[in-house]
Amino acid sequence: MVGGKVCHFESLLEYRWAQVLEFYITAGLIARWEYETSLCRFNIGPLTYILDFVTITPGGFMEWYECKGYVERRDVTRFRRIAEAYPKCQINLVVDHIPKRRAQNIWSAKKYVYRIIEAGRIFKQIPVDMARPPSIADHQPGRGKGAL
């Protein structure tokens, strides 16, 4: 649970990013955030994709955040398809850190996302619970989502 919301985070990065968004609310930077409520529809290939987070500023502006522990080639394709279908959609790619080696997919995604956020640096600057919640620690890939 983060900010009084029960969410089914798929990764520790998503859980920690939700805490960052809660901090942004207390700082007055955003009015609210939602988890996995923004569905992108496409005419070809996989027909839908759900983005991790959407935030709404006090002025009503919306931004989307997609958390990725590792950016694969198929993720770059998704970002390209979203950018083509929704040109006004500002997607922020959230990664824990940018590796010194094998970061080419992150840099390829840069063409299609609004910005790349290296969350590991933010986690060191603001109060984020770095403990692993039991539901994520027990989560096995391919066996459903961990619940918080």
C-alpha positions, 0 to 999 in steps of 0.5 A: 500500500502506498498513499492509502492505495492498494496496488498490485505492483509488478516490481520493486521499481514500480513500488518505489516509484509510487513512493516518489510520486507520493512525495511529489504530492506532498511537495505540491508538484502533482495533485494525484497519481494512478497506477495502470489506468492508462490503456493505449490502443493500436490498430496493428500488432498487440492491440493494447498496452497499459502504462504504469503510472499517470500523474495529474498536476494541480493545473490538470496537465497529465504525464505518463511513467513507464518503469523498466528494470531492463529495456528490451528491443520490444519496449522500444517498439512499444514506445515508438508505436505509442509515440506514433499513435499518441503524439501529445502523450508525454511518456517518461521512461523510469529506470533504476540506473543506466548501465555503463554497458548494454544501454543501447536500448535505453538510448534507442527509446530516447527518440520516443519518450519525453525523458529518461529518469534515472530513479536510483539517484532520486531514491537517494535524495528523497525518503523512499522505503528501500525494503522489499515488501513481502509480496514483491519478494515472493513474486515469481515472474509469470505467476501473477502480480505481487499485491501491496 
